[in-house]
Amino acid sequence: MSTIVSKKEKKIPVINMEWCKGCGICAEFCPKGALAVDEMEKAQLVYPEKCNSCGMCELRCPDLAIELR
């Protein structure tokens, strides 16, 4: 018997701080403004409620430091 999932599971960006170089590309491409570069020059999900799980940050990160989970 298969289970039908009626609602899309929301995924959020998980940032690997060791790989992030703080270029800000993810924040620039985020259509909702959910990401920003912090004072340590690392990307942060500052407004998780704004994230729409579009995956633009994961797609555009040149260092593969972001993964939607």
Steps between C-alpha positions, in 0.01 A plus 500: 500500500642838403471817701384815326662821620260785444723781621848574369763456768676830562877483479732765635855591400768347720830684468837332543694775677836342421432521126325839494732782395242775556469609138131590546382348172239293684358809671490693172310225319255427784164629369359537851799657676530214748881484486767751594874511563579548870781690674720189477460514119297179486156443352215467748133416472383810686128479411406129480131592488559680168674204334284339230734203437566609142859374504656806334756531779604136463515532121703822495752429779838467323648303790214250546469622859118500502270201493122498533391250765 
